[in-house]
Structures are given as structure tokens and as C-alpha cells.
Amino acid sequence: MDGLVAGILGWMGTAGTFAAYLLLWRGRVASTSITYAAMNTVGGVLAGTAGALYGAWPVVASNTVWAAIGAHTLVMTLRARAARRQSPVL
């Protein structure tokens, strides 16, 4: 059962990160969009979790970094949007 769960999580994470890149490449999302950052963050977490369940620690490490980059982009994008909303229009 754990192998099945790990496989599902891994494929979902991989599909999510590939889909994010495909959307970026096709011009459907921007590299600073919330959608792109969230897809990479969630994809990295899912694939990293799958790697941990399999005991594949290099996979865990690379996907943890991938998720952290996505999360950083997500936070920075949200902060920038909040700052634009708070700044007065000249």
C-alpha cells in the first residue's frame, strides 16, 4: 500500500511540476505568477514525500529545494502584490 501511495504522490508531483513548466513555456503563466509558484511548490512537496516513502534521499533533497524555491517565489509575489495595493496611485 505504501508503494502505491508513494507512486501516486510521485506521479502527481512530477505531473504538476512538468505542467507548470509547460504553462510557462507556452506563455500561459508568468514566472512570478501565483499559479506557477504554487504548482512548483506543491509538486516538489508531493514528489519529495514520495521519495521519502521510497527512501530515495537524493529525490527528497532535490524536491525539497524545488519546493523551497517555489515557496519563496510565492511569498515574494504575494508581498509584491500587497505592497502595490498599499502604495498610493500618483
N, C-alpha and C positions, 0 to 999 in steps of 0.2 A: 504493500500500500504506500509506504513512504517513497518508493521509487516512482510510483505513478504520480504522486503529488509533486515530487521534485521535477519530474518530466513536464508536467503541466505548467508549473511555475516557470521553469526554464524557457519553455517554448513561448509562453505569454510574454515574458520579459524580453526575449530575443525579438519576437514579432513587434513588440512595442517600440523598441529602440530602432529597429530597421524601418518601421513605419514613420517614425519621427524624422529620420534622415531622408526618407523618400519624399515626405511632405516638404521638407526644407529644400531639397534638390529641385523639386517641381515648382517651387515658389509659392506653395500654399500656406506656409508659415514662415515667420522670420526667426532668425537665430535667437532673438531676445523675446520671443513670444512666450506667454504663459503656457500655451498648449505644448510647444516644443520642449520647454524645460520640464514640465510635468511628465510628459511621455518618457523622457530620458531618465528622470528620477525614479518613476515607478518601474520602468523597465529594468533599470540597474538593481533596484531592491529585489524585484522578483527573480531575476537571473542570479543575483548573489545569494539569495535564500536557497534557490535550487542547488547552487554549487555547495553551500554549506551542508545541505541534506545529503549530498553525494560525497562530501569530504574532499571536494576539489578546491583546495585553498587558493591556488592562483586565480581561479574563476571568481571566487569570493572577493579577493583583493581588487581585481580589475573592475568588477562591477560595483564594488563599494566606492571606488574612485569615480566611476562613471555617474553613480547616483549622487555623490557629493558635488560634482561639477554641475549636474542638473539642478540640484537643490540650491546651490549658490546662485546660479543664473535666475532661478525662480525668485529667490529672496531679493536679489538686486533689481529685477524687473518690477516686482511689486513695490519696492521702495521708491524707485524712479517714478512710477505712476502716482504714488501717493504724494511725492514731492511736487509733481506737476499740478496735481489737483489743489495743493495748498498755496502754490505761488500765484500772486496776483497777475492778472492779464493786463498788459500795457498797451 
